[in-house]
Structure formats: structure tokens, C-alpha cells
Amino acid sequence: VIAIFGAGSIGCWVGGRLAAGGAAVTLIGRARLMAELGPGVTVTDLDGFTVTAPVTATTDIAAARDAAVVLVTVKSAATADAGRALAAVTGDGTIVVSLQNGVRNAEVLRAALPGRTVLAGMVPFNVIRRGPGAYHRASEGTIFVERGAGPFVEACATAGLPVVERDDMAAVQWAKLVLNLNNAINALSGLPLAAELAQRDYRRCLAAAQREALAVLDRANQPLARLTKLPARWIPRLLPAPDPVFRALARRIVAIDPHARSSMWDDLEAGRPTEIDYIQGEVVALAERVGADAPVNRALIRLIRSAEAGGRRDYTGPELRAELRT
Ligand SMILES: NC(=O)c1ccc[n+]([C@@H]2O[C@H](COP(=O)([O-])OP(=O)(O)OC[C@H]3O[C@@H](n4cnc5c(N)ncnc54)[C@H](OP(=O)(O)O)[C@@H]3O)[C@@H](O)[C@H]2O)c1
């Protein structure tokens, strides 16, 4: 059995996708989401895949007891609690995989789960909840997972879900974090991702945040894995291109559903705290450790904090550039 703890967008999509391939999947999540899953989870993607797959859905963490693998898909602020809860029900042989953003969730789980195998994973694509029990993959990419997650990797292979085992997950996670710097900009724009990235001023904000992060990562000698068709270092050079040039290039680099938004936008919309401390916050913290500054990312943290408290999240591109002084 593959159990998924904290089944929201990522958990329900990945769980549904594995179940569609024949895996026995147990989703553990909040009552409101689990109650929506009548005959199963409906998973779709932008390549036209669509299936409703049977899963066991529960709110009871004891259901993780018999799982060979537990995928953790809570937001980063809930990871420590998830670790404590899983410590009470899982045994030494359990493999726990963090399928979360950020760079330290696996570490937090490892501290809470001595004796278990805890591995880092990275999901590159966006998932949106399209309706009750229906989850849609709205962009592309291959899941990366630290080597050692055998039963998960096998279930992915059986289901035709691309996954690659890696030995350099820190480089993978930091490269994803650099891409995720856009989550805050997207949330502050109030626009779907495609509409936001179509505007040069927002892209200039993202380029500034990425350039700053890349400089800090260089100083910290942190390598970056290649996740996109273009290396991470080229992206901030491409982002400021005029709209028609960028449009032509972007079409070849990434496909994205016109309705997709960042999960930080979802969090603000639902009145939940965001993962800003685990994305921009990591850049600022690393900058401090290496004696550098990260004013653009600090400004984004300030604006997201304000949005979390009910402040603005409808900045135009020029307004956001002015706030970031870029
Ligand atoms: N969504 C995406 O497109 C995407 C893409 C790539 C990576 N990611 C990353 O994947 C991770 C998960 O994101 P997501 O968008 O799937 O988040 P999500 O939709 O908020 O799903 C997490 C779910 O876990 C639930 N939860 C938290 N603590 C729980 C507990 N103790 N017991 C049961 N359920 C619990 C949450 O409920 P409450 O809200 O009630 O706490 C929520 O329903 C994040 O690190 C995110 O950055 C997301």
C-alpha cells in the first residue's frame, strides 16, 4: 500500500495517478476533501489523460500503519506535525518520501522519524483542483526522488508516471526553489500564471529575484540541477525579453494551462499562511549565512506577509517593480 499523508492538490493527483496504474493507494487528508472522493479521484492532465481511479480515503492516520511507502504532501509549515503523527503509527521498515517544495522538509521529517528511511522528492508540475474530487496537472515535468524509494518508483513506472532517481537532491531542490520564486510574484499579481508571465514587468521582477538568489547560491557553492530545457542561470537572462520574443521562446520551453495559478495564490485565497518562509525565506537566510543581502526577496516576503494579513494582492507589473526597486 502507498499512503499519502496530507492529500490535497499534489497528494490527490499523485495518489490518483498511481491508483490508475493499479497501485493500492490510501489518501489521508482533511474530512472536507476526503468526503468529495466518491467513486475515486478523477485525475486529468494537459496531454488529455483522464481517469477516475479507486482509492481508500480517510482522515485516520492509523491507515499509514501498513503502508510500505508514505508520501508526505502537506504544506511545509505542517511538516513537523506530520512527522510527529507518522512517528506514532509507522514502523522501522517504512519509506517516507517528502513530495514538498522547499529545501528542508525531508530533514524535518528525518528528525521526527528515526529508524525510518526518509527521502526527498520534487514535483515540478502544477496541480489544480478543478472541482470536487477532480485534480488536474496543469504543467509538465518529471518527478525527481532521492535514490532508495523502490516501491514508489516501481508504482510510478507501472502507472506510466515519469520519475527519475537522483543522488543530488539538494541541487534539485534549490533549482526548484529558484523557479518557485515566481509563486510570490504570481500571488501578488492576482493573475493566472500564463497571464502573469506574459507581462514583461512581472518577468523583470522574477528575473531580479532569481538573479539575486543565484548570486547567493554561487557564494554558498551550492550547485543547481538542470530541471528545465534551459539551465537555471539562463532563465533570468531570457525573462526580460520583449513580450513577443518571450512568447515565442516560452512556447517551446514550457506548456502551461491558462487557468493554472501558484499554490501561494491558493493559500492567500483560502486565508491560509503561505510557504513564503520556505521559499524566499530560504534565500534570505542563506544570504545571511554567506554575508550577503537579498533585498528583492526580502521585499517579496514583506508584501506576502501583508497579503496574508488581508493586504493587497492585485499589483500591476510596474507597481510591483516599484515595490521591489527593480
Ligand atoms: N499545488 C501544486 O501545484 C504544487 C506543485 C509542486 C509542489 N507543491 C508542493 O507540494 C506540497 C503540497 O502542496 P499542495 O498544493 O498539494 O497543498 P494542499 O493542497 O494544501 O494539500 C495539503 C493538504 O494537507 C492537509 N493537511 C495538513 N496537515 C494535515 C494533517 N495533520 N492531517 C491531515 N491532513 C493535513 C491540508 O489541510 P489544511 O489546509 O486544512 O491544513 C491540505 O488539505 C507543498 O510543499 C507545495 O509547495 C505544490
The ligand as an SDF file (V2000), in Angstrom:
LIG
                    3D

 48 52  0  0  0  0  0  0  0  0999 V2000
   -0.0600   22.5160   -5.8410 N   0  0  0  0  0  0  0  0  0  0  0  0
    0.9580   22.4900   -6.6810 C   0  0  0  0  0  0  0  0  0  0  0  0
    0.7910   22.7480   -7.8750 O   0  0  0  0  0  0  0  0  0  0  0  0
    2.3410   22.1390   -6.2050 C   0  0  0  0  0  0  0  0  0  0  0  0
    3.3220   21.8540   -7.1700 C   0  0  0  0  0  0  0  0  0  0  0  0
    4.5730   21.4290   -6.7670 C   0  0  0  0  0  0  0  0  0  0  0  0
    4.8580   21.3220   -5.4270 C   0  0  0  0  0  0  0  0  0  0  0  0
    3.8980   21.6380   -4.4990 N   0  0  0  0  0  0  0  0  0  0  0  0
    4.2710   21.4890   -3.0860 C   0  0  0  0  0  0  0  0  0  0  0  0
    3.6260   20.3200   -2.5930 O   0  0  0  0  0  0  0  0  0  0  0  0
    3.2900   20.4840   -1.2170 C   0  0  0  0  0  0  0  0  0  0  0  0
    1.7810   20.2800   -1.0800 C   0  0  0  0  0  0  0  0  0  0  0  0
    1.1120   21.3190   -1.8050 O   0  0  0  0  0  0  0  0  0  0  0  0
   -0.4280   21.2390   -2.1770 P   0  0  0  0  0  0  0  0  0  0  0  0
   -0.6840   22.3410   -3.1200 O   0  0  0  0  0  0  0  0  0  0  0  0
   -0.8040   19.8590   -2.5290 O   0  0  0  0  0  0  0  0  0  0  0  0
   -1.0580   21.6180   -0.7470 O   0  0  0  0  0  0  0  0  0  0  0  0
   -2.5670   21.4370   -0.2620 P   0  0  0  0  0  0  0  0  0  0  0  0
   -3.4860   21.3670   -1.4400 O   0  0  0  0  0  0  0  0  0  0  0  0
   -2.7910   22.4790    0.7860 O   0  0  0  0  0  0  0  0  0  0  0  0
   -2.5660   19.9870    0.4020 O   0  0  0  0  0  0  0  0  0  0  0  0
   -2.0910   19.6980    1.6890 C   0  0  0  0  0  0  0  0  0  0  0  0
   -3.2560   19.1240    2.4570 C   0  0  0  0  0  0  0  0  0  0  0  0
   -2.7700   18.5440    3.6640 O   0  0  0  0  0  0  0  0  0  0  0  0
   -3.7340   18.7970    4.6670 C   0  0  0  0  0  0  0  0  0  0  0  0
   -3.1410   18.5800    5.9820 N   0  0  0  0  0  0  0  0  0  0  0  0
   -2.2500   19.3400    6.6560 C   0  0  0  0  0  0  0  0  0  0  0  0
   -1.9550   18.7910    7.8370 N   0  0  0  0  0  0  0  0  0  0  0  0
   -2.6950   17.6440    7.9240 C   0  0  0  0  0  0  0  0  0  0  0  0
   -2.8510   16.6430    8.9170 C   0  0  0  0  0  0  0  0  0  0  0  0
   -2.1600   16.7040   10.0640 N   0  0  0  0  0  0  0  0  0  0  0  0
   -3.7040   15.6200    8.6810 N   0  0  0  0  0  0  0  0  0  0  0  0
   -4.3990   15.5690    7.5210 C   0  0  0  0  0  0  0  0  0  0  0  0
   -4.2970   16.4780    6.5440 N   0  0  0  0  0  0  0  0  0  0  0  0
   -3.4560   17.5130    6.7370 C   0  0  0  0  0  0  0  0  0  0  0  0
   -4.1100   20.2370    4.3800 C   0  0  0  0  0  0  0  0  0  0  0  0
   -5.2680   20.6180    5.0770 O   0  0  0  0  0  0  0  0  0  0  0  0
   -5.3700   22.1290    5.7060 P   0  0  0  0  0  0  0  0  0  0  0  0
   -5.2340   23.0780    4.5560 O   0  0  0  0  0  0  0  0  0  0  0  0
   -6.7150   22.1030    6.3330 O   0  0  0  0  0  0  0  0  0  0  0  0
   -4.2430   22.2350    6.6810 O   0  0  0  0  0  0  0  0  0  0  0  0
   -4.2930   20.1730    2.8750 C   0  0  0  0  0  0  0  0  0  0  0  0
   -5.5820   19.7260    2.5310 O   0  0  0  0  0  0  0  0  0  0  0  0
    3.7610   21.8900   -0.8540 C   0  0  0  0  0  0  0  0  0  0  0  0
    5.0480   21.8470   -0.3040 O   0  0  0  0  0  0  0  0  0  0  0  0
    3.7990   22.6000   -2.1960 C   0  0  0  0  0  0  0  0  0  0  0  0
    4.7080   23.6780   -2.2320 O   0  0  0  0  0  0  0  0  0  0  0  0
    2.6460   22.0230   -4.8640 C   0  0  0  0  0  0  0  0  0  0  0  0
  1  2  1  0
  2  3  2  0
  2  4  1  0
  4  5  1  0
  4 48  2  0
  5  6  2  0
  6  7  1  0
  7  8  2  0
  8  9  1  0
  8 48  1  0
  9 10  1  0
  9 46  1  0
 10 11  1  0
 11 12  1  0
 11 44  1  0
 12 13  1  0
 13 14  1  0
 14 15  2  0
 14 16  1  0
 14 17  1  0
 17 18  1  0
 18 19  2  0
 18 20  1  0
 18 21  1  0
 21 22  1  0
 22 23  1  0
 23 24  1  0
 23 42  1  0
 24 25  1  0
 25 26  1  0
 25 36  1  0
 26 27  1  0
 26 35  1  0
 27 28  2  0
 28 29  1  0
 29 30  1  0
 29 35  2  0
 30 31  1  0
 30 32  2  0
 32 33  1  0
 33 34  2  0
 34 35  1  0
 36 37  1  0
 36 42  1  0
 37 38  1  0
 38 39  2  0
 38 40  1  0
 38 41  1  0
 42 43  1  0
 44 45  1  0
 44 46  1  0
 46 47  1  0
M  CHG  2   8   1  16  -1
M  END
$$$$
